[in-house]
Amino acid sequence: ATPHRGRVVIAKLIAYALNGIAFGVATIVLAIAIALPWLSAKNVDVSLGSNGIPGTLVGVAAGVAVYALLGVGLGALLRNQIAAVVGALVYLFVVEGLVGNLPGIRDYYKWFPGGANSALTGASQPNISLLQPYQGGLLLIGYGLVFAILGAWLAVRRDVT
């Protein structure tokens, strides 16, 4: 067997997407296992089948899977693992936070990955109009695919044959 970076990146994309779904589902199950008894102790009745909760739960699992694809693509694009992790965290916590809170550019937040994920999961953002959940999901998938394709393409270009 000879190593081909393109195959490795594709295998990583598949593995990370499946692991992302599994991680999202495990997180949801854990959150429900903690929240339902706690809310019941406070006499709050919650039905998991109403108020858009099923759509939110599916959106969370899908969002985690797509962010896993984004991570693999970003990791394939950048050779330095530390730079990839730090860059992703700075983007997620600083850049998107600024875009979502600055009045002049707040309207564009819905087109960013965080805004698309918020739309997909049904999260509300004060003073920000978001896309419809299916639109946010499609946009987030688009971001994931773009990073995955660019990462795979660059990995193949770097491949030594």
Secondary structure, 3 states (H helix, E strand, C coil): CCCCHHHHHHHHHHHHHHHHHHHHHHHHHHHHHHHHHHHHHCCCCCCCCCCCHHHHHHHHHHHHHHHHHHHHHHHHHCCCHHHHHHHHHHHHHHHHHHHHHCCCCHHHHHHCHHHHHHHHHCCCCCCCCCCCHHHHHHHHHHHHHHHHHHHHHHHHHHCCC
